[in-house]
Amino acid sequence: MSRVPKKVFFTNGVGTHKEELQSFELALRDAGIEKCNLVTVSSILPPCCRRISRKEGLKLLHPGEIVFCVLARCSSNEPRRLLAASVGCAVPMDKRMYGYLSEHHAFGMTDSAAGDYAEDLAAAMLASTLGIEFDEDKSWDEKREIWKISGKIVRTSNITQSAIVKQGTYTSVVAAAVFIL
């Protein structure tokens, strides 16, 4: 039996409760993955791993199943605090090569800013593996152009969840790339 995932889907969620653990559970529930035993893994998107929709992926999960994922999470009870959790993805042109996933957890970042940052992290890791030269200090748009011109990175994307903490509660946000074996 192969232990290399053949499919991946992306999901996100937010939860609010007076208890931090319960807010995390509610965020997982909002993401649809609360019924699984989640095992976090590092940043490799396996070769030939097909991206499927969240709806399709959730249908393939079973209660109690051990599920591997790249998980970003952030939690706070500080009123009016902006939280964000994001997973970035970078896919190489050559489908036989592996790609990269990155997780980013942040305070004070919008969906867009956190998503761009996570996407940039994944693309930078893939670019370095593929031998693409780039300047770390350049803007995301400038680096994206270098990667596109190289013809080695075909697509980058992200899934992000942000929320603002309400008075008297914990808020948790999650974003995940969930693998299907």
Buried (B, 14 or more C-beta within 10 A) or exposed (E): EEEEBEBBBBBBBBBBBEEBEBBBBBBBEBBBBBBBEBEEBEBBBBEEBEBBEBEEBBEBBEEEEEBBBBBBBBBBBEEEBBBBBBBBBBBBEEEEBBBBBBBBBBEEBEBEBBBBBBBBBBBBBBBEBBEBEBEEEEEBEEBBEBBEEBEBBBEBBBBBBBBEBEEEBBBBBBBBBBBBB
